[in-house]
Amino acid sequence: MQIKPLVVIGFVGTVLDAATGPARWERWRPTVAIGMYEDLAVARLELLLDERRFTKLAATLRHDLAQVSPETQVQIHDFHLADPWDFEQVFAALHEFARSYPFDVEREDYLVHISTGTHVAQICWFLLTEARFFPARLLQTSPPPKQRTGDCGSYAVIDLDLARYDRIAQRFARERADTASFLKSGIATLSPAFNRMIEQIERVAVRSRAPMLLLGPTGAGKSMLARNLFELKRSRHDLKGRFVEVNCATLRGDGAGSALFGHVRGAFTGAQGERAGLLKSADGGLLFLDEIGELGLDEQAMLLRAIEDKRFPPLGGDREVSSDFQLIAGTNRDLAEAVLQGRFREDLYARLNLWTFYLPGLKERAEDIEPNLDFELERFARLNSERITFNREARERYLRFAMSVDATWPGNFRDLGASVTRMATLASQGRITVEVVDEETARLGRLWGHSRRGVAGNGHDSLLQAVLGDAIGEIDRFDRVQLCEVLRVCAAARSASDAGRTLFQASREKRTSSNDADRLRKYLKRFGLEFAQVQAAAKALPSLK
Amino acid sequence: MNTKKDSELLLDGSQGEGGGQILRSALALSMLSGRPFRLTKIRAGRSKPGLMRQHLACVRAAALVGNAQVEGAEIGSTEIGFRPGTIRGGQFEFKVGSAGSTMLVLQTVLPALLRADAPSRISIEGGTHNMLAPTSDFIADAFLPLLARMGAQVQMTVERHGFFPAGGGLVHVEVRPGPLQPLHLHERGASTGLEAIALLRSLPQHIGERELEIAARRLPLTASARRDLSAGFGPGNALVLKASYANVTEIVVGLGEHGLSAESVAENACRELRSYLAHGAPVGEHLSDQLLLPLLLAGGGSFVTGRPSSHLETNVAVIHAFGAAQVSIAPDQGNPQQHFRVSLET
């Protein structure tokens, strides 16, 4: 019989337990009831009682318990409380009892009986048990609905370790899945900054329906995050409608307004019938406008109105349509600069810029490459019903490459996904080998070719390449970064002096006179370069204009 | 008793009456035959399924007497494994909590103790008068005399009565093992008396008097008495009706209950005894549940009873499962409509 003997600890109820004479058997007495449940076998009962005041009661309980439960050993502990309603006193006394009691959790199971004693005692039992001073579960006894002889009522055992309750544990698990982890598509990301940001986004998403602006390079996962936010809100019944995703770069010209806001019949030539528009489709749901910086100024104005009034007229119509949607906008542009250049409406930007989050590229989250790699493998498995694994060496080698400076990941997670898909497709018998990895890293090197040695991967190093040719290999990476930026300024400047002013502006402000152009020339000289040569090379590279 | 002695017998606890009876019968038969068994779905359909304290008390008692290894002997357990060793006689004390029945524990271990290598003296604490179990009056006056007639030497003394809910009863039983003679109980024989005894503890006397008054009105009593039990162990009341014949005695007990009038207690008991008196078979429903195992110990026998109860049928099923004997139940020729003859052959 492996089950551990059960020990119940509790106060004697000086009111509820105190009944005398044969009629006491007609009363519900919680302490006696503990011995009467046909499905609760108590090996020992530790009763706390002020013995001097309640000697007779103690004797009666001992006698009656021996009768209803001959297998239960009853021990009475003299327990004096001057004021059983004084929290501090009761807590201290019970705490002291817990510390001195020889708990043996290996060999015995403990229950703390909370149905006797004052409410203060109940609170103290709870606190001390929850804090594990009593390594016990709570025992709650309840009287029968009607006092009847012999009915010992019912009892419940409450375990304060909430993880033991299936329904509560599930709820917690669901809660967790619903929130941060859910937003990360279940990827166990390690980057603390990223995880913190996801937690913030989750908090905002749960509490607010204001627009959100997601910044970040292409492929950083803006679209997936927007979709996950939608799913999260829908699972919490915050949103009932659909998820509508639009890339504003694809909305150009006349069609843009109609696609977004809809049109009435005959609004323009070819408008044969009505069109509801994407904003209307998103009614009650979430509208994700990616590349919002590409939206035309007219559409921006209409969008602002639609956000603020939740109403807008479709093209060619005067009857307004209402649509209440949560807006998430995404961009990889600097919208503030676009505002300065007059390409983006300031009022719309202000409206969007309430909750702005920057999703870093893969390069900035090197520690998350591994969990994302696993995620991509799983996604491949799900889509192709084929589980692909790396062999250990191949995995290490790929990760080493993926986290190295050579891997620029200009397309971010999209690049990683494509890379995994290629390797998984080429893997024979479901194993990605070192050979497959080597081919892939070489392929990535070629694909990223021009941007591989650069800092930002945006083409400036092609200028470096153009002016230096093969000599580039002789320059330390340390210097290359600086030189690259200097060349970029030179390329954009009207003259050497102009470039010098830009480059040395901070020190210029501190000093009275200087020759910035000369300083620049000397710098360029170190690499065997001339200002004019740089400008000429820059003009020859069309991508820099 | 049978060839497949070592293999574990699988029993479904939800068959038959589906309660504790199958467990007690299986424990007794396993100890007698030495065959291990595994009982599943114990009390499967009940609101609190699995083993309760009183069932556990039976399992523990059997484990001690039968020197058995037990698996799953826990409150709420719906499956137990029982692997008996050699039966041993001796001194035992069993305790049944929650005023559970001492008589059910006795029922479980008595057959084995009759086959033990030494005499036994057992003490059982708990209830003696329980709602859904034979009372000590029934065992003492209806069951044990028949056992004595078969040659068994069993002495039972009720030191204290134990009523629900307070319990606190204490009985002592002395068992001298020995062979039993087959019993054939087909006729009641001549009536030798019809008594009513009202047991009272810590309750007003008028309760007993009102019960006896009803009994006198409903039954042709030859004697009636009120018996006051020593106080201090919780209130208790029972009306014991005893119909004695040359070959058999039937005991019907009405138990007092809070909220049930003395008159109702008495009326219910009288109704039950009158139906026994009317159907004429010697063995009443509750006695028929108890007799099969003694017949098995005796190597055979038969009795005539009224309509077979579900407890009886469960017992038969378990005996057959253990391959211990052949039991047949057939309409009795004397009164095929109402009487059934139960015969056991090994």
Chai-1 contact restraints between the chains, C-beta under 6 A:
chainA,res_idxA,chainB,res_idxB,connection_type,confidence,min_distance_angstrom,max_distance_angstrom,comment,restraint_id
A,M1,B,A73,contact,1.0,0.0,6.0,A-B,restraint_1
A,I3,B,E74,contact,1.0,0.0,6.0,A-B,restraint_2
A,P22,B,S202,contact,1.0,0.0,6.0,A-B,restraint_3
A,P22,B,P235,contact,1.0,0.0,6.0,A-B,restraint_4
A,W25,B,A166,contact,1.0,0.0,6.0,A-B,restraint_5
A,W25,B,G234,contact,1.0,0.0,6.0,A-B,restraint_6
A,W25,B,P235,contact,1.0,0.0,6.0,A-B,restraint_7
A,M36,B,S98,contact,1.0,0.0,6.0,A-B,restraint_8
A,E38,B,M52,contact,1.0,0.0,6.0,A-B,restraint_9
A,E38,B,R53,contact,1.0,0.0,6.0,A-B,restraint_10
A,E38,B,S98,contact,1.0,0.0,6.0,A-B,restraint_11
A,D39,B,K48,contact,1.0,0.0,6.0,A-B,restraint_12
A,D39,B,M52,contact,1.0,0.0,6.0,A-B,restraint_13
A,D39,B,I75,contact,1.0,0.0,6.0,A-B,restraint_14
A,A41,B,R53,contact,1.0,0.0,6.0,A-B,restraint_15
A,A41,B,I75,contact,1.0,0.0,6.0,A-B,restraint_16
A,Q67,B,A166,contact,1.0,0.0,6.0,A-B,restraint_17
A,Q67,B,G167,contact,1.0,0.0,6.0,A-B,restraint_18
A,Q67,B,G168,contact,1.0,0.0,6.0,A-B,restraint_19
A,V68,B,G167,contact,1.0,0.0,6.0,A-B,restraint_20
A,S69,B,G97,contact,1.0,0.0,6.0,A-B,restraint_21
A,P70,B,K95,contact,1.0,0.0,6.0,A-B,restraint_22
A,P70,B,E125,contact,1.0,0.0,6.0,A-B,restraint_23
A,E71,B,K95,contact,1.0,0.0,6.0,A-B,restraint_24
A,E71,B,G97,contact,1.0,0.0,6.0,A-B,restraint_25
A,R148,B,H258,contact,1.0,0.0,6.0,A-B,restraint_26
A,T149,B,H258,contact,1.0,0.0,6.0,A-B,restraint_27
A,G150,B,F164,contact,1.0,0.0,6.0,A-B,restraint_28
A,G150,B,P165,contact,1.0,0.0,6.0,A-B,restraint_29
